[in-house]
Amino acid sequence: MFAVGERYENNFGRYQVLAIVGDQMTVQYEDGHRQVLSVELQEQILASRRIRLSSPPVRVSGGRKAARSYRWVDGRAYQTMGFLSKRVLRLGANLTTDKAQSFKDEYRSVKGVPLADGHAAVSYLREGANQWGNQGVIRFRAGESELSLLSFSREGNTPYASDEHWEVKDMGFLFFLLEHGFDLGGKQDEDTILSRIPLSQKLFFDKGVEYGLRS
């Protein structure tokens, strides 16, 4: 599928193939930086992009309406989810007093049960705190070199180091995880999560799991 000298595009942008050796290809993005990519994974990403561009949006999680829309409802999102199924430490939320109810309503629509009062993974910020709205908090283990495998719901929304781990504040992706069987807190049921992965995205999810098992 790929040819040296030709240009393609993935979720990071357009790139030119400089060399191909086995399953590894060296590419250069339009901003000048180079990267070594897996040919197999890039083929999957290209196939997913074609499907996404040629098809109307699909509903996820057993036909329920998605709680919110966001940019990466594609292979990169499911690859990230697979990685997090092995590496996530804690899912939580920081809520402001004026917007806490909207979070509770959305949580109930996604999980089918009300948010428990006093849930340990939810922090209620004091009035006047320096935060304009609710935040979803995703904490996980990863090496710095592994961050390039991950993609969250807003372009440029990158994790930051926190106590030898990583955190990203991303409400859209938090609800994406919750819709697919993740729960607030640290304990996750991997069988429930696996049962929520669409067959069309399982290759991406499994690739993320493979990356997550490497340490």
C-alpha positions as CSV (number, residue, x, y, z in Angstrom):
1,M,0.0,0.0,0.0
2,F,2.8,2.4,0.9
3,A,5.5,3.6,-1.5
4,V,8.7,5.5,-0.9
5,G,8.4,9.1,-1.9
6,E,4.6,9.1,-1.7
7,R,2.5,11.2,0.7
8,Y,-0.2,9.9,3.1
9,E,-2.0,11.2,6.2
10,N,-2.6,10.0,9.7
11,N,-4.0,11.6,12.8
12,F,-0.8,13.6,13.3
13,G,-0.9,15.1,9.8
14,R,0.5,14.6,6.3
15,Y,3.8,12.8,5.8
16,Q,6.1,11.5,3.1
17,V,7.5,8.0,3.2
18,L,11.4,8.1,3.2
19,A,12.2,4.4,3.6
20,I,10.5,1.1,4.2
21,V,12.2,-1.9,5.9
22,G,9.9,-4.8,6.7
23,D,7.0,-3.5,8.9
24,Q,8.9,-0.3,9.7
25,M,8.8,2.9,7.6
26,T,10.6,6.1,8.2
27,V,8.4,9.2,7.4
28,Q,8.8,12.9,7.5
29,Y,5.8,15.2,8.4
30,E,5.2,18.5,6.8
31,D,6.6,20.3,9.9
32,G,10.0,18.6,9.3
33,H,10.1,16.0,12.1
34,R,10.7,12.4,11.3
35,Q,9.3,9.2,12.9
36,V,9.5,5.5,12.4
37,L,6.0,4.0,12.1
38,S,4.5,0.5,11.8
39,V,3.3,-0.2,8.3
40,E,0.6,-2.5,9.6
41,L,-0.8,0.1,12.0
42,Q,-0.7,2.9,9.4
43,E,-2.6,0.7,7.0
44,Q,-5.3,0.2,9.7
45,I,-5.4,4.0,10.3
46,L,-5.7,4.8,6.6
47,A,-8.6,2.2,6.3
48,S,-10.3,3.7,9.3
49,R,-10.0,7.2,8.0
50,R,-11.5,6.2,4.6
51,I,-14.5,4.6,6.4
52,R,-15.0,7.6,8.6
53,L,-14.9,10.1,5.7
54,S,-17.2,8.0,3.5
55,S,-19.8,7.0,6.2
56,P,-22.2,8.9,8.4
57,P,-21.4,9.0,12.2
58,V,-22.3,5.8,14.0
59,R,-23.8,5.4,17.4
60,V,-21.7,3.5,20.0
61,S,-22.3,1.5,23.2
62,G,-25.2,-0.6,22.3
63,G,-27.1,2.0,20.3
64,R,-27.3,4.6,23.0
65,K,-26.8,8.1,21.9
66,A,-23.3,9.3,22.6
67,A,-23.1,11.7,25.5
68,R,-21.0,14.1,23.5
69,S,-19.2,14.2,20.2
70,Y,-15.4,14.7,19.9
71,R,-12.7,14.6,17.3
72,W,-11.2,11.1,17.4
73,V,-14.0,8.6,17.1
74,D,-11.8,6.3,15.1
75,G,-9.0,3.8,15.4
76,R,-6.7,6.1,17.4
77,A,-9.4,6.5,20.1
78,Y,-9.8,2.8,20.4
79,Q,-6.1,2.2,20.4
80,T,-5.8,4.7,23.2
81,M,-8.7,2.9,25.0
82,G,-6.9,-0.5,24.6
83,F,-3.7,1.0,26.1
84,L,-5.6,2.6,29.0
85,S,-7.4,-0.7,29.7
86,K,-4.0,-2.0,30.9
87,R,-2.4,1.3,32.2
88,V,-5.2,3.4,33.7
89,L,-4.7,4.2,37.3
90,R,-7.7,6.4,38.0
91,L,-10.6,8.1,36.3
92,G,-12.1,11.0,38.1
93,A,-13.8,14.4,37.8
94,N,-13.3,17.9,39.2
95,L,-16.7,19.6,39.3
96,T,-17.7,23.2,39.8
97,T,-20.7,24.0,41.9
98,D,-22.7,25.6,39.1
99,K,-22.1,22.7,36.6
100,A,-22.0,19.7,38.8
101,Q,-25.6,18.7,38.0
102,S,-24.9,18.6,34.3
103,F,-22.1,16.1,34.9
104,K,-24.4,14.0,37.1
105,D,-27.1,14.1,34.4
106,E,-24.7,13.0,31.7
107,Y,-23.2,10.3,33.9
108,R,-26.7,8.8,34.5
109,S,-27.5,8.9,30.8
110,V,-24.3,7.0,30.0
111,K,-24.1,4.5,32.9
112,G,-27.8,4.0,33.5
113,V,-27.4,4.7,37.2
114,P,-27.1,7.9,39.3
115,L,-23.7,9.0,40.4
116,A,-23.3,7.9,44.0
117,D,-23.2,10.7,46.6
118,G,-19.7,11.2,47.9
119,H,-18.1,9.2,45.2
120,A,-14.4,9.1,46.0
121,A,-13.3,9.9,42.4
122,V,-15.3,13.1,42.3
123,S,-14.0,16.4,43.7
124,Y,-16.3,19.4,44.2
125,L,-14.3,22.6,43.9
126,R,-15.0,25.5,46.2
127,E,-17.0,28.4,44.7
128,G,-14.6,30.9,43.1
129,A,-12.0,28.3,42.3
130,N,-9.8,29.1,39.3
131,Q,-11.7,26.7,37.0
132,W,-14.5,27.7,34.6
133,G,-16.1,24.3,34.2
134,N,-16.1,20.6,34.9
135,Q,-13.0,18.6,34.2
136,G,-12.6,14.9,33.4
137,V,-9.3,13.5,34.9
138,I,-7.6,10.5,33.4
139,R,-4.4,9.2,35.2
140,F,-2.3,6.5,33.7
141,R,1.1,4.9,33.6
142,A,3.2,5.4,30.4
143,G,6.8,6.0,29.4
144,E,7.4,9.3,27.7
145,S,8.1,7.6,24.4
146,E,4.7,5.9,24.6
147,L,2.7,9.1,24.6
148,S,2.9,9.3,20.8
149,L,0.6,6.2,20.7
150,L,-2.2,8.0,22.4
151,S,-4.8,10.5,21.2
152,F,-7.5,12.3,23.2
153,S,-10.6,14.2,22.2
154,R,-9.1,17.6,21.6
155,E,-6.3,18.2,19.2
156,G,-3.3,19.4,21.2
157,N,-4.7,18.1,24.5
158,T,-1.5,16.4,25.7
159,P,-0.9,14.7,29.1
160,Y,1.3,16.3,31.7
161,A,3.5,14.6,34.3
162,S,2.0,14.1,37.8
163,D,3.7,12.2,40.6
164,E,5.7,10.0,38.3
165,H,2.5,9.2,36.3
166,W,0.6,11.1,33.6
167,E,-2.7,12.9,33.7
168,V,-4.9,14.4,31.0
169,K,-8.0,16.5,31.7
170,D,-10.4,15.6,29.0
171,M,-14.2,15.4,29.7
172,G,-15.0,14.2,26.2
173,F,-12.7,11.2,26.4
174,L,-13.7,10.4,30.0
175,F,-17.3,9.9,28.8
176,F,-16.1,7.9,25.8
177,L,-14.4,5.6,28.3
178,L,-17.4,5.4,30.6
179,E,-19.6,4.5,27.6
180,H,-17.3,1.6,26.9
181,G,-17.4,0.0,30.3
182,F,-14.8,2.0,32.2
183,D,-15.8,3.3,35.7
184,L,-14.8,6.2,37.8
185,G,-12.1,5.3,40.3
186,G,-9.3,2.8,39.8
187,K,-10.8,-0.6,39.4
188,Q,-11.8,-1.5,35.9
189,D,-13.6,-4.7,34.6
190,E,-11.7,-5.7,31.5
191,D,-14.4,-8.2,30.4
192,T,-17.1,-5.5,30.4
193,I,-14.8,-3.1,28.5
194,L,-14.0,-5.8,25.9
195,S,-17.7,-6.5,25.4
196,R,-18.3,-2.8,24.4
197,I,-15.7,-2.6,21.6
198,P,-17.3,-2.5,18.1
199,L,-16.0,-5.3,15.9
200,S,-14.9,-2.7,13.3
201,Q,-12.5,-1.2,15.9
202,K,-11.3,-4.3,17.7
203,L,-8.0,-4.5,15.8
204,F,-7.1,-1.0,17.0
205,F,-8.2,-1.8,20.5
206,D,-6.1,-5.0,20.5
207,K,-3.1,-3.1,19.3
208,G,-3.5,-0.7,22.2
209,V,-3.7,-3.6,24.6
210,E,-0.5,-5.0,23.1
211,Y,1.3,-1.7,23.7
212,G,-0.1,-1.6,27.2
213,L,1.2,-5.0,28.1
214,R,4.8,-4.2,27.1
215,S,5.8,-3.0,30.6
